[in-house]
C-alpha cells in the first residue's frame, strides 16, 4: 500500500504537473486577442496561475507547509484555468506547437 504524500510534496507535484501541461512560458499566449476576440482571456488566466506558482514556490522554499485546503484550492484553480484554455483553443495550439517542435528536433 502506497502512502499519500504530505501537503508540501503534493503541492510540488501539482506545480510540476501544471508547468508541464500549461503554456506558462510561451510568449504567444500572453498576448490579448484583437478587439476582444479572445475567450476567457488566456493572458489573465495564465498570469493568475503563474502568480500562484511563484507564491507557493517561494513559500515552500521558506519551509511553509500548505494546508490540504490550500492544495485543493490551487488544484481547482488550475482545473478551471485548464478548462478555459481548452475552450479558447490555446491548449490545442500549444500542444500542436510542442508536438511539431519535437518531431523536427534531432535529439
N, C-alpha and C positions, 0 to 999 in steps of 0.2 A: 504494500500500500504506500503510495507516494504522499509526502507531506505537502501541504499547501505552503507557498512562500509567505514570508512576513510582508507587511504592508509596504515597506521600503523596496523590497525586491520586486513585489508586484507592480509598484509604480515605475520602477526602472524598466521592467519588461514591457509595460504598456507604452512607455515613452519610446523604446526601441522599435516596437511594432508600428507606432504612429509615424516615426521618422522613415520607416521603410515603405509605408503604403501611401503617404500623403506627399504631394509636391511642395514641401516647405521651402526648398532652396531653389525652386525654378522661377526665374525672373518673369517668365511669360504669365504665370498665374497671379502675379502681384500687380497686374495692370487692369484697370477698370475697362469695361466694355464701352464702345462708343454710344453716346446718348442714352445711357441707362439700359443697354441691351442685355446686361448680364442678369442671371437669375440667381438670387441668393448671395450676390457679391462674393465671389471666391476670395478676393483680396482680403476683405474684412474677416471672413471665416478663418482663413489660414493665419492671419495676424493674431486672431484670438487664440488659436491652438498653439501657435509659436510662443506667445507670451506666457501661456500656462506651462509649456515645456520649460522655458527659461526659468520661470519661478520655481518649479519643482526640482529641476536640476540643481539650482543654487541652494534650495532648502535641504535637499538630500546631502549635498556636499558638506553642509554645515551640521549634519547629524540629525536633522529634524526627521521624525517618523510620521508619515501621513496616517490619518485615521482611515479606517475602512470606508467610511462615508465619503471621504475626500478622493480616494482612489475610484470609487464608484461614480462620483460626480464627474471626474475627469474622463472616465471611460464613456459615460453618457454623452458628454460634450463632444468627444471625438466621434462617436457613432452618428450623432446628429450632423456634425460638420461633414463627415464622410457621405452621408445621405444627400446633403445639399450639393456637394461637389459632384456626386454622381448624377444628380438631376440636371445640373448645368452643363454636363459633358466634360468638365475639367479633368476628372479622373480618367476618362477614356482617352483624352488627348495625351495625358501624362503617361499612361501605360503604353499607348501606341509609340510614343517617343522613346520610352525606355526599351521596349522590345526592338524597335528599329535600330537603336544605338548598339544593343547587344549583338544583333545579327551582323553588323558591319565591323564590330570590334574584333581584331585578330587574336586577342588573348583568350 
